[in-house]
């Protein structure tokens, strides 16, 4: 199996797909608000991931890819969710 080596990898793009699903499901549930989010919490250092994909850390973070080496990764995730 060949790994897709670009920022358009389906795993990375899932953060958008989950929001599209949220939009489609919401009209079916009028009693409550549906909120769906997707994050990748990478154990691989950001420098290694950036070198592999050729994309800088802020670009990953804008796509909900966060790095466990970052002491603020959980806070960043929660700030995007809340």
N, C-alpha and C positions, 0 to 999 in steps of 0.2 A: 504494500500500500504506500503510495507516495504522499508525503506530507505537503500540504499547500503552504508555501513559504511567503505568504503576503498577508497584509492586514485584512484582506477580504476573506480569510479563512472562515468557514461557517461557524466554528466554535466562537470566534471573536465577534462575529456579526450577530450572534444570537441575542445580544442585548436589544437590538432593534426588532427582531422577530417577536420576542416576548411582549414588547409593547404593542405591536400590531395585533397580537392575540388578545391582549388586554382590551384594546379598542373594539374588537369583534365580540368579545364576551360581555362587556358592560351592558349593552342594551338588553341582554337576556336576564339580567339581575338588577331589578329596580330597587330592591330593598337595601342593598349594600353596595359600597364602592369596591370594585375589583382593582387591586394593585398587584402587578407582576413585575419583578425585576430579575435580572440575571447578572451575575458577576463571576469573573474568573479570579481566583486568588492564587497567584503564581508563587510556587516555592523556588522557582528558578530566578536568580538575580536579574534585576532589570537590565543591567549592562549586557548580560548574555542574550536575553530576549531581544534587546534592541539591535545587537549585532546580527542575530539570526534573521530578523525580519527587516532590518534596515529602517526602523522607525523608532523615534525617541519616546521616552517614558510618558510625557504629557499626552501624546497621541493615543497610547494604550489606555491611559486613565480616562480619556474622553470616551472610550469604548467599554468602560467598566472592567478593564483588566487592571487589577491592583497587585502589588507585590508584597509578600509577607515579610520581606526584609525591611520594609518601611514601617516604622513603629506606629505610624498614623493610618495604616491601611484600613483598620476597622472603622475609625472615625470618618475617613473618606467615604467608605461604603455607606455608613449610616447617614452622612450628610446628603448623599445622593438619593437615599430612600425616603428620608423625612422631609 
